[in-house]
Amino acid sequence: MGISGVKAIIFDVYGTLFDVHSVIEKCEELYPGHGQQISELWRTKQLDYAFIRHIIGRYRPFDEITRNALQYACEQLGVSLTKENEQELLQAYLKLAPYEEVPQALKQLAGSYQLAVLSNGSPSMLHPLVEYHQFNPYFSQVITVDDVKQYKPSPAAYNYALEQLDCRREEILFLSSNTWDITGAASFGFQTAWVNRKHAVFDYMGQKPNQIISNLDELVRLLEGK
């Protein structure tokens, strides 16, 4: 389909700009031999809890969901989650590693486009993470669904982001590594680029991204016409 007429770019955060599994190192440090299992189950339940709470109309902030998902993962895997370990692991989420190309790509894109993030993350999670990596100068808005109590891929979440930007919806390019997020944004009317870092197959949900890229360097080249 291609991309055209872009004025603003909105980024998903977890899995798109930052590697959620960079917490494996801390998980492994605290629970040798279980690091990868904890990280993977933690992320799976984090998403499950957000979707289920949205469907049943019982919204809770993402920081609370993240804590609950960690508690589940540790209990399911039979490891003891002390208060000290819980705090260390939750703190690790505030210092997730960005993917290698992200800092330079954001710097390049910020010179030509209005950049923002739209995340299911709570303000208490998003702002420390962005500030820790000194990405603040690149983003005009750090938008959280906590303001509308509607998790992506609800149309209300994307509409809230649209209201924060001085653009028409078709002038916004939305990026995510999550197919459910791309599906929601495309259905809402944003142009979309799926960041397919894992060379996966796009879900069959009636929507397709305008563009598929493997990293943000490809996005820079695409928008520069190279």
N, C-alpha and C positions, 0 to 999 in steps of 0.2 A: 504493500500500500504506500509506503514511503512516508516521509515526514516533511512538512512545509509550514511556513508562516509562524514559527515558534517565537514567542516573546518571553516565556517563563518556563523554567524546568523545575519540576517537583520530584524530589527523591524520597523513596522509602528509605528507612534507616537500617533495620536489622536484616542482615543477609545481603543488603544491596551496597551500602557504604561501609558497613562494619561486619566483621566476621563473628557471628555469635558463638562459634565454636573455638574462638581464641581463649575461652574460659577453660578449655580442656587442661591446659597447663596447671592452673590453680586446682582444678578438680583432681588431677592426678597427684599433685603435691599433697593434698589432704587425704586422698583415698587411693593409694597406689594400686594400680591394676584395674581401677574402675573409672578413670577419668573420662574416657570417650563415651562409655555407657551412660554415665551421669549427664554429660553434656547433651547427648542426643535425646535422651528421654526427657530431660528438663525442657528442651526446646519444643519437643512434640507436645507435651502436656501444656506448655505455655500457650501455644496456639489453640489447642483443644479447649482449654478453659475460656479463652477470649471468645471463641466462636459460640460455645455453648451458652455462656452468660449472655451474649448478645441475643441469641435466639429465644431464650426464656425470659428476656427482659429484666435480668438482674445484673446490671452493670456493676463492676468493681474496677478500680484503677489498675493499670497494668503492673505497677510495682507490687501490688498485693497478689495479683495473679502469678507474677514471676516467683514470688516467695512460695506460694502454694504449690506451684509446679515443681520447684526444687524440693520441697518437703515430700511430695509424692515420689519423685524420682529416687530419692535416698531411701525412703521406706520400701519402695518396690524392689530396690537392689540390695536391701538388707544391710545398709551401712548407717551408722549412727550420725545424725546431724545435730551436733551441738550448736548452741547459740553462737559461739565464737566462729565456728566453721560456716554457719549460715551467713553471718555478717560478712565474712571474708569473701564468700562466693558472690553475694549480692553486690559487694563493692567492686568485684572484678567486672561486673556488667557495666559499671560506670567508666571503665577503661578498656572497653573492647578495642581490638586492633582494627584499624581501617585496612581495606584491601590495598595492596601495594601501589596501585596507580591512582588511587582516589585523591590524595592531597594535591598532586600536580594537575590532575584533570579538573578539579573544582576551581583551582586558581585560574586556569585557562578559560573555563566556561564563564566564570564570574565577570570577566571582562566584557562579555557580549550579551549575557542574558541575566534576567532576574532569577536567582536561585532560592529555593525553599525546600524544607523537608516536611513531609506529612507522615506521622508515625502513630501507631497504636500505643507507643510508649508514653508513660506518665512524664509530666514536666520534671519531676525529681530524678528521672532517669536520663531524659534527653539533654537537658541543659548542661549537667556536669560532663556528659560524654562529649558533646560538641565543644565545650570550653576546654576540656582536657587536651584535645588535639588541636586547639586554636583554629577551629574552622569557622568561628563566629563571623569574621569579616566577609566570608563568602555567601552567607545566607541572609536574605532580607527578612525571612520569617522562619521560625522553628514552630511548626504547627502540630498540635497534639489533639487527638480525638477526645481527650479528656474534657475538652471544653464543650463538646456536644453529647458526650456519653453514648457514642455510637461507634463501634469498632468497624474499621475497614473489614470487608468490602461493602459496608452499607453505603448507599448513595449519599446519605446525610454527611458522612465523613468527607467525601470528595467535594460536596457542595460547600461545606464549611471552609475547605481550603480555597476553593474558587472565590469565596467572598473576601478572603484576605488579600487577594492579588488583583491588581488593576488590569485584568485581561479577560477576554472571552474564553470560554472553556476550550474551544478549538485551537486557541493560541497557546495552550499549555501542553507541554510534553511531560508525561509522568513515567518515571523509571522505577522498576522493582525487579527483584530476583524471584518474587513469589508469583506463581501463575494466577492464584486466586485474587491477588492484588491487581495485577494487570487486567484480569477479566472485569473486576469491579470498576476500575478507572476507565477502561474502554467502553463499557456499557454506559457509564455516566457521560461520555462524550469527549474525554481527553484523548489526545494523541498519546500513544504508548510505545515504550521501548522495553522489551524484556531483557534483563541482564542474565543471560543463561551461562553462568560460570561453570556449571557442572555438566554441560552438554546433555541436558535432559530433554524430554518430550513435553510439548505444551499440552496442558489439559484440554479435554474435549468438553468445553462449556459454552460453546456458541459465540465466543469472541476470539479474535486473533490480535496480536500486537502489530503496530505499524512497522516495527523494526525489531530484529533480534540481534543482540550484541553479546559478546563474551566478556567485555569489561568496559570501563569508562573511556579508555583510550580510543576504542572504536567509535564511541559516541562523539568525541572531539573531532576525529577525522571525518566522520559523517557530516557533522554540522558545518565543518569548514569546507566541505565539498571536495575532500581529497580521497 
